[in-house]
Amino acid sequence: MKPNSAAAIEELAHLNIVQNEVAVQAKSRDFFWYSPVLKDRLDHVRADFVAMPRNEGEVLEILKSCYRHDVPVTVRGAGTGNYGQAMPLAGGCIIHMQLMNRVLAVHPGRVIAEPGCLLKDVDAACIRDSRQELRMFSSTWATASIGGFIAGGSGGVGSCRWGQLRDPGNIIRLRVVTMEAEPRTIEFRGDALPRVSHAYGTNGVITEIEMPLAPAYAWIGIFVTFRDFMDAVRFSAELGDEDGILVKLITPMEAPIAYDYFPRIQPHIDREDSLIAVMVAPHAIDAFRTFVADWNGANIIYRSDANNWERDPGPVFEYGWNHTTLRALKVDPTITYLQVRYAAPDYLERIDTVRSTFGAEVLQHLEVMQEHGKTMFAGLPIVRFTTEERLDDIVRIHEELGCMIFNPHRYTLEEGGRQTVDRRQLEFKREADPKGLLNPGKMIAWDDPDWNFGSMYAYPNLMDAP
């Protein structure tokens, strides 16, 4: 059936509906433009209208109306994702969750919040009420919503201690609304969570989230330099293995990333310096300094608790994860990035091989993570973009070297992940979204079960450019 957005708008007129073209355009975009490939394909994409529910009852009402009129629905948080997760490829309705922004309860070890609540506001409520904080958050902590983090993220600040969002225990419970003639609310826990977490909202709308907490600390942000990047990597790996030194971030970056792209750090380093950003708990600072003293060439150049720099660099975590890419893009909009997995036990050899293969074309930015109790690295290298063909070559070469790529230049779940079908998510979509109206174009397994990943998937119903 042909979508009838006009009928849905009329039916939902008593709710908070946005039709202003400029506002709809703004709320139809995320950070897809990090990728020149996605920018070329998605820059024109926009919804027909935006619905801003205040509670779960209004979510059900919106979904029921859009289902009746065959209107595609894309759920959006703050729009800080980088894969085009929140881009409405087929137009239709954007459900913008910013008004569902309450922290509902804080308990020992857990918090319950609505999906539109910003990560910083969740932390503020937890710290105020119980001196607890989220275990992990994205580097866009100040602007990203917790629902967007769950639906589109995979890890972040805190992953060097707690692993990835998909690891058991890092999400407690999700409450999800289906898109059917009569929408249902379903709660997911334990081994059922992967059916709906990191699913880009393709098979349900998250309306409530329960997350684990950890004790809150006044984290000390630290910058350490090394002249030799592989020494910086080894330092980072061994720091990640030190169970007694409580850290929340370990981010090594190859020279000259810091010198070229971080203006507030540049006066304090040389162009040949590789930089490590670290967050250390106050009670662990003496142990951390003892650890640093054992490394020739390690130099602490900044501590947030003893800042004597003329220009405050801001939170250290805003130099890690995809904030590294964002800062680089502000200086040089021609660069882009990749996402690479360097698993144990041979990550040092693979990182060194990749460096020697690409040189300055692919500058290494790494993040220490835990995987099943073992230290590993996620790579978010800064890539010198020339052509789409060369970018595909760079991806292929990484894979030939044994490095898994989570391709940020693709807008589908499978291509941005492990290039395999998640049967759990597909099966739940069949149950919860029988018309395929939720975030269409993002799940290849729904559109084309026989797709072989030999080339970039192109959603056949992608709206035409004007």
Salt bridges, closest charged atoms under 4 A:
GLU11 OE1 - ARG68 NH1 2.45
GLU11 OE2 - HIS69 NE2 3.26
ASP40 OD2 - ARG41 NH1 3.92
ASP43 OD1 - ARG29 NH2 2.82
ASP43 OD2 - LYS39 NZ 3.45
GLU56 OE2 - ARG175 NE 2.62
GLU58 OE2 - ARG54 NH1 3.76
GLU61 OE2 - HIS14 NE2 2.54
ASP70 OD1 - LYS435 NZ 2.88
GLU114 OE2 - ARG102 NH2 2.96
ASP121 OD1 - LYS120 NZ 3.13
ASP129 OD1 - ARG128 NE 3.06
GLU133 OE2 - LYS248 NZ 3.09
GLU180 OE2 - ARG184 NE 2.69
GLU182 OE2 - LYS64 NZ 3.11
GLU187 OE2 - ARG173 NH1 3.17
GLU187 OE2 - ARG175 NH1 3.08
GLU208 OE2 - ARG173 NH2 2.76
GLU210 OE2 - ARG110 NH1 2.81
GLU210 OE1 - ARG173 NE 2.79
ASP231 OD1 - ARG234 NH2 2.98
GLU254 OE2 - ARG355 NH2 2.94
ASP260 OD2 - ARG271 NH2 2.88
ASP270 OD2 - ARG227 NH2 2.42
ASP273 OD1 - ARG227 NE 2.65
ASP305 OD2 - ARG303 NH2 2.58
GLU318 OE1 - ARG327 NH2 3.99
ASP332 OD2 - ARG384 NH1 2.42
ASP346 OD2 - ARG350 NH2 3.11
GLU361 OE1 - ARG390 NH2 2.80
GLU367 OE2 - HIS365 NE2 2.83
GLU371 OE1 - ARG341 NH2 2.76
GLU388 OE2 - ARG41 NH2 2.95
ASP392 OD1 - ARG410 NH2 3.29
ASP393 OD1 - ARG396 NH2 3.45
GLU400 OE2 - ARG396 NH1 2.99
GLU415 OE2 - ARG410 NE 3.85
ASP422 OD1 - ARG424 NE 3.21
GLU431 OE2 - ARG184 NH2 3.51
GLU431 OE1 - ARG195 NH2 3.51
ASP433 OD2 - LYS429 NZ 2.58
